[in-house]
């Protein structure tokens, strides 16, 4: 499915509760109060105040949250998460959360203003235990079949198609039978299939149909194929005609949302 333009009251309430996707009101002013310890400023600003986001996250974050069961603790891998607030929300729900991102291994990879902020800082602020894993998912040492959810929010479009195939295979290997891969993928309106341009500074439009066919152990259980690029029924002209129905990010893109479930080993 494509993220709709109008958010439900439930999703609006979720964003208000957690300060998604840009932090609580006045978060920039709060974070600038350097006389206060960082832990205190973080609590006042909220977990989403530390990493830039596209406006489509207004829908993506509550939607991804809504695809998971929160009554019991789950083991969750958030791929390409950096230090976005969503992982700390999941941690506060009692889940065991890993943030898998090779960017975390880069010197000064954490940053905010003139100060640095780390998972340790925000775990202290929000009483969570999110564990950073500074590597590709393919290289992470998770045991086969032990993960309940792998989530991937606006990450796949930034890597090559072959890289996406490798990521999906690694996720499937590590998911439990019945575990789920929950993802959002940007659909750029300035690229093929809407224009002749192949790529922009953010990446390319990923052929999701080809990606899904690369992994036979997964089944699409949520997401309208006609609104997922490369899947059966997708029509670029129709999407353009209906663009007023969908959420457009401040960079010209829409958010494709889907869930794949592991059905076999």
C-alpha positions as CSV (number, residue, x, y, z in Angstrom):
1,X,0.0,0.0,0.0
2,X,0.9,3.6,-0.3
3,X,0.7,5.8,2.8
4,X,-2.6,7.8,2.6
5,X,-2.7,11.5,2.7
6,X,-5.0,11.7,5.7
7,X,-3.9,10.2,8.9
8,X,-6.3,8.4,11.2
9,X,-7.1,9.8,14.6
10,X,-5.2,6.9,16.1
11,X,-2.1,7.6,14.2
12,X,-2.3,11.3,15.0
13,X,-2.6,10.4,18.7
14,X,0.4,8.0,18.4
15,X,2.6,10.8,17.0
16,X,1.6,13.2,19.7
17,X,2.3,10.7,22.4
18,X,5.8,10.0,21.2
19,X,6.7,13.3,19.6
20,X,7.1,11.7,16.2
21,X,8.6,12.3,13.8
22,X,10.6,15.5,14.8
23,X,10.5,15.6,18.6
24,X,8.1,17.2,21.0
25,X,7.1,20.9,20.5
26,X,10.0,23.3,21.2
27,X,12.5,20.3,21.0
28,X,15.1,22.4,19.2
29,X,15.0,25.1,21.9
30,X,15.1,22.4,24.6
31,X,18.1,20.7,23.1
32,X,19.9,24.0,22.9
33,X,19.8,24.4,26.7
34,X,23.3,23.2,27.2
35,X,23.2,24.1,30.9
36,X,21.0,21.0,31.4
37,X,22.4,17.5,31.3
38,X,21.8,15.7,28.0
39,X,19.7,13.0,29.6
40,X,17.2,15.7,30.9
41,X,17.1,17.5,27.5
42,X,16.4,14.2,25.7
43,X,13.5,13.4,27.9
44,X,12.0,16.8,27.3
45,X,12.6,16.8,23.6
46,X,11.6,13.1,23.0
47,X,13.2,10.2,21.3
48,X,12.6,11.5,17.8
49,X,14.5,14.8,18.2
50,X,17.9,13.5,17.3
51,X,17.8,12.4,13.6
52,X,16.3,14.1,10.6
53,X,13.2,12.5,9.0
54,X,11.1,12.9,5.9
55,X,7.5,14.0,6.6
56,X,6.2,10.7,5.4
57,X,7.3,9.3,8.8
58,X,4.1,10.8,10.2
59,X,2.4,7.7,8.7
60,X,5.3,5.2,8.6
61,X,6.1,5.1,12.3
62,X,2.6,4.5,13.6
63,X,1.9,2.1,10.7
64,X,5.0,-0.1,11.4
65,X,4.1,0.0,15.2
66,X,0.6,-1.2,14.3
67,X,1.9,-4.2,12.4
68,X,3.4,-5.7,15.6
69,X,2.0,-7.4,18.6
70,X,3.0,-5.6,21.8
71,X,1.3,-7.7,24.5
72,X,4.5,-9.9,24.9
73,X,8.2,-9.0,24.6
74,X,9.5,-9.6,21.1
75,X,13.0,-9.7,19.6
76,X,13.2,-6.9,17.0
77,X,15.9,-5.9,14.6
78,X,15.6,-2.4,13.2
79,X,17.8,-2.2,10.0
80,X,19.2,1.1,8.9
81,X,17.8,2.8,11.9
82,X,20.8,4.9,13.0
83,X,19.5,6.6,16.1
84,X,16.0,7.3,15.1
85,X,13.4,7.4,18.0
86,X,11.3,4.5,16.9
87,X,13.8,1.9,18.3
88,X,13.5,3.6,21.7
89,X,9.7,3.5,21.6
90,X,9.9,-0.2,21.0
91,X,12.3,-0.5,23.9
92,X,9.9,1.3,26.2
93,X,7.3,-1.2,25.1
94,X,9.4,-4.0,26.7
95,X,10.8,-5.4,23.5
96,X,14.5,-6.5,23.0
97,X,15.7,-4.2,20.2
98,X,18.8,-4.1,18.0
99,X,19.7,-1.2,15.8
100,X,21.6,-2.7,12.9
101,X,23.4,0.0,10.8
102,X,27.0,0.0,9.4
103,X,26.9,3.8,9.7
104,X,27.2,3.5,13.4
105,X,30.8,2.2,13.0
106,X,31.8,5.5,11.3
107,X,33.9,7.8,13.5
108,X,31.6,10.5,14.8
109,X,28.7,8.6,13.3
110,X,26.5,9.9,16.1
111,X,26.0,13.6,16.1
112,X,23.7,16.4,17.1
113,X,24.7,20.0,17.0
114,X,28.0,20.6,18.8
115,X,27.5,17.5,21.0
116,X,27.4,13.8,20.3
117,X,24.6,11.6,21.3
118,X,24.8,7.8,21.5
119,X,22.6,4.8,22.2
120,X,24.0,4.8,25.7
121,X,22.9,8.4,26.2
122,X,19.4,7.8,24.9
123,X,19.0,4.4,26.7
124,X,19.8,6.3,29.9
125,X,17.3,9.0,29.1
126,X,14.4,6.6,28.1
127,X,15.2,3.7,30.4
128,X,15.7,1.3,27.5
129,X,18.3,-1.2,26.4
130,X,18.5,-0.8,22.7
131,X,21.7,-2.4,21.4
132,X,23.6,-0.9,18.5
133,X,25.0,-3.3,16.0
134,X,27.4,-1.4,13.7
135,X,27.4,-3.7,10.7
136,X,25.4,-5.0,7.8
137,X,22.6,-7.4,8.7
138,X,24.3,-10.0,6.6
139,X,27.4,-9.8,8.9
140,X,25.5,-9.6,12.2
141,X,25.8,-12.7,14.5
142,X,22.2,-13.3,15.2
143,X,21.3,-17.0,15.6
144,X,19.2,-18.5,12.7
145,X,15.5,-18.4,13.4
146,X,15.5,-16.3,16.6
147,X,14.0,-12.9,15.5
148,X,10.3,-12.1,15.7
149,X,10.4,-8.9,13.6
150,X,12.9,-7.3,11.2
151,X,11.8,-3.8,10.4
152,X,13.3,-1.7,7.7
153,X,11.9,1.9,7.5
154,X,13.0,3.8,4.4
155,X,16.2,2.0,3.9
156,X,16.0,-0.4,1.0
157,X,15.8,2.4,-1.6
158,X,19.2,3.6,-0.5
159,X,21.1,0.4,-1.4
160,X,21.5,-1.4,-4.7
161,X,19.1,-4.1,-5.8
162,X,21.7,-6.8,-5.1
163,X,22.2,-5.3,-1.7
164,X,18.4,-5.4,-1.0
165,X,18.4,-9.1,-2.1
166,X,21.2,-9.8,0.4
167,X,19.5,-7.9,3.1
168,X,16.2,-9.7,2.6
169,X,17.9,-13.1,2.6
170,X,19.7,-12.3,5.8
171,X,16.5,-11.1,7.4
172,X,14.7,-14.3,6.3
173,X,17.5,-16.5,7.7
174,X,17.2,-14.9,11.1
175,X,13.4,-14.7,11.4
176,X,11.5,-17.3,13.2
177,X,9.0,-19.3,11.2
178,X,6.0,-17.0,11.2
179,X,8.2,-14.0,11.9
180,X,7.7,-10.9,9.9
181,X,9.7,-8.5,7.7
182,X,8.0,-5.0,8.0
183,X,9.2,-2.4,5.6
184,X,8.5,1.0,4.1
185,X,10.2,2.0,0.8
186,X,10.3,5.4,-0.8
187,X,8.7,5.7,-4.2
188,X,10.4,8.7,-5.9
189,X,8.2,10.7,-8.3
190,X,11.2,12.2,-10.1
191,X,12.5,8.8,-11.2
192,X,11.6,5.8,-13.4
193,X,8.8,4.7,-13.9
194,X,7.4,8.3,-13.7
195,X,10.3,10.0,-15.6
196,X,13.4,8.8,-17.6
197,X,15.7,9.5,-14.7
198,X,17.2,6.4,-13.1
199,X,18.5,7.8,-9.8
200,X,18.7,10.8,-7.5
201,X,20.9,11.6,-4.5
202,X,18.8,9.4,-2.3
203,X,18.8,6.2,-4.5
204,X,16.6,4.5,-7.0
205,X,13.0,3.2,-7.2
206,X,13.4,-0.4,-6.1
207,X,11.5,-3.1,-8.1
208,X,9.7,-4.7,-5.2
209,X,8.2,-7.4,-7.4
210,X,11.6,-8.7,-8.4
211,X,12.7,-8.4,-4.7
212,X,9.8,-10.4,-3.4
213,X,10.4,-13.1,-6.0
214,X,14.1,-13.4,-4.9
215,X,13.0,-14.9,-1.5
216,X,10.5,-17.8,-1.8
217,X,10.4,-18.3,2.0
218,X,8.4,-15.1,2.4
219,X,4.8,-14.4,1.6
220,X,3.2,-10.9,1.2
221,X,0.6,-10.7,4.0
222,X,0.0,-6.9,4.1
223,X,0.2,-4.3,1.3
224,X,-1.7,-3.7,-1.9
225,X,0.5,-5.1,-4.8
226,X,-1.1,-2.6,-7.2
227,X,0.5,0.2,-5.1
228,X,4.0,-1.5,-4.9
229,X,6.4,-0.7,-7.7
230,X,7.1,-3.8,-9.8
231,X,4.3,-5.9,-8.5
232,X,1.3,-7.1,-10.5
233,X,-1.2,-4.4,-11.2
234,X,1.1,-1.5,-10.5
235,X,0.4,1.3,-13.0
236,X,2.5,4.5,-12.8
237,X,0.0,6.6,-14.7
238,X,-2.8,5.6,-12.3
239,X,-0.6,6.4,-9.3
240,X,0.0,9.8,-10.7
241,X,-3.6,10.4,-11.4
242,X,-4.4,9.4,-7.8
243,X,-1.5,11.2,-6.2
244,X,-3.8,13.5,-4.2
245,X,-4.9,10.5,-2.2
246,X,-1.4,9.7,-1.0
247,X,1.0,11.3,1.5
248,X,3.7,13.2,-0.4
249,X,7.0,13.8,1.5
250,X,8.8,17.1,1.4
251,X,11.2,15.4,-1.0
252,X,8.9,14.3,-3.8
253,X,8.2,10.7,-2.8
254,X,5.5,8.4,-1.5
255,X,5.9,5.7,1.1
256,X,5.2,2.1,0.0
257,X,4.3,-0.1,3.0
258,X,4.3,-3.9,3.2
259,X,4.7,-6.9,5.4
260,X,6.3,-10.2,4.5
261,X,5.9,-13.3,6.6
262,X,8.3,-16.3,6.8
263,X,6.3,-19.3,5.7
264,X,9.1,-21.9,5.4
265,X,12.7,-22.7,6.3
